């Protein structure tokens, strides 16, 4: 998984369909289970690349929170 994966997450989270939103939620779960998922999200959150995307920032914080609790 790479930081480019967050770009796909941004487009999925913004999509108006329930299917796209479910795919985004599944992707977040994959990031939570990935060894480097928290690193990808922490970098995405702090880099400023997604400063306009509240959805991506929210998902990134969820992944980082999951990492700190496990």
C-alpha positions as YAML, in Angstrom:
chain: A
units: angstrom
residues:
- id: 1
  name: UNK
  ca: [0.00, 0.00, 0.00]
- id: 2
  name: UNK
  ca: [1.23, 3.49, -0.77]
- id: 3
  name: UNK
  ca: [0.25, 7.06, -0.09]
- id: 4
  name: UNK
  ca: [-1.31, 7.18, -3.56]
- id: 5
  name: UNK
  ca: [-3.96, 4.89, -2.14]
- id: 6
  name: UNK
  ca: [-5.33, 7.82, -0.15]
- id: 7
  name: UNK
  ca: [-6.21, 9.57, -3.40]
- id: 8
  name: UNK
  ca: [-8.54, 6.71, -4.24]
- id: 9
  name: UNK
  ca: [-10.00, 6.95, -0.77]
- id: 10
  name: UNK
  ca: [-10.73, 10.64, -1.31]
- id: 11
  name: UNK
  ca: [-12.71, 9.98, -4.46]
- id: 12
  name: UNK
  ca: [-14.59, 7.06, -2.92]
- id: 13
  name: UNK
  ca: [-15.53, 8.98, 0.20]
- id: 14
  name: UNK
  ca: [-16.89, 11.89, -1.81]
- id: 15
  name: UNK
  ca: [-18.99, 9.70, -4.11]
- id: 16
  name: UNK
  ca: [-22.73, 9.99, -3.55]
- id: 17
  name: UNK
  ca: [-23.49, 6.28, -3.84]
- id: 18
  name: UNK
  ca: [-23.79, 3.91, -0.94]
- id: 19
  name: UNK
  ca: [-21.64, 1.40, -2.81]
- id: 20
  name: UNK
  ca: [-18.75, 3.86, -3.07]
- id: 21
  name: UNK
  ca: [-19.05, 4.80, 0.57]
- id: 22
  name: UNK
  ca: [-19.03, 1.11, 1.55]
- id: 23
  name: UNK
  ca: [-15.90, 0.61, -0.55]
- id: 24
  name: UNK
  ca: [-14.28, 3.53, 1.27]
- id: 25
  name: UNK
  ca: [-15.15, 1.98, 4.63]
- id: 26
  name: UNK
  ca: [-13.69, -1.36, 3.53]
- id: 27
  name: UNK
  ca: [-10.55, 0.41, 2.37]
- id: 28
  name: UNK
  ca: [-10.18, 2.06, 5.78]
- id: 29
  name: UNK
  ca: [-10.44, -1.37, 7.40]
- id: 30
  name: UNK
  ca: [-7.67, -2.61, 5.10]
- id: 31
  name: UNK
  ca: [-5.51, 0.33, 6.16]
- id: 32
  name: UNK
  ca: [-6.18, -0.52, 9.80]
- id: 33
  name: UNK
  ca: [-5.02, -4.09, 9.25]
- id: 34
  name: UNK
  ca: [-1.99, -3.13, 7.16]
- id: 35
  name: UNK
  ca: [1.38, -3.02, 8.90]
- id: 36
  name: UNK
  ca: [2.15, 0.37, 7.36]
- id: 37
  name: UNK
  ca: [-1.40, 1.72, 7.20]
- id: 38
  name: UNK
  ca: [-0.90, 4.07, 10.11]
- id: 39
  name: UNK
  ca: [2.29, 5.45, 8.55]
- id: 40
  name: UNK
  ca: [0.56, 6.13, 5.25]
- id: 41
  name: UNK
  ca: [-2.27, 7.89, 7.06]
- id: 42
  name: UNK
  ca: [-0.02, 9.88, 9.38]
- id: 43
  name: UNK
  ca: [1.99, 11.09, 6.39]
- id: 44
  name: UNK
  ca: [-1.16, 11.93, 4.45]
- id: 45
  name: UNK
  ca: [-2.61, 13.79, 7.41]
- id: 46
  name: UNK
  ca: [0.50, 15.86, 8.14]
- id: 47
  name: UNK
  ca: [1.70, 16.49, 4.58]
- id: 48
  name: UNK
  ca: [-1.03, 19.00, 3.77]
- id: 49
  name: UNK
  ca: [-1.90, 17.12, 0.60]
- id: 50
  name: UNK
  ca: [-5.40, 16.40, 1.88]
- id: 51
  name: UNK
  ca: [-5.98, 19.59, 3.87]
- id: 52
  name: UNK
  ca: [-9.12, 20.27, 1.79]
- id: 53
  name: UNK
  ca: [-10.53, 16.77, 2.25]
- id: 54
  name: UNK
  ca: [-12.18, 16.38, 5.62]
- id: 55
  name: UNK
  ca: [-13.16, 12.81, 4.69]
- id: 56
  name: UNK
  ca: [-9.56, 11.70, 4.17]
- id: 57
  name: UNK
  ca: [-8.37, 13.46, 7.32]
- id: 58
  name: UNK
  ca: [-11.16, 11.79, 9.31]
- id: 59
  name: UNK
  ca: [-10.34, 8.35, 7.93]
- id: 60
  name: UNK
  ca: [-6.63, 8.89, 8.54]
- id: 61
  name: UNK
  ca: [-7.28, 9.79, 12.16]
- id: 62
  name: UNK
  ca: [-9.42, 6.67, 12.54]
- id: 63
  name: UNK
  ca: [-6.59, 4.49, 11.25]
- id: 64
  name: UNK
  ca: [-4.03, 6.17, 13.53]
- id: 65
  name: UNK
  ca: [-6.37, 5.85, 16.51]
- id: 66
  name: UNK
  ca: [-6.81, 2.14, 15.78]
- id: 67
  name: UNK
  ca: [-3.04, 1.71, 15.70]
- id: 68
  name: UNK
  ca: [-2.55, 3.43, 19.07]
- id: 69
  name: UNK
  ca: [-5.20, 1.24, 20.69]
- id: 70
  name: UNK
  ca: [-3.79, -2.07, 19.46]
...
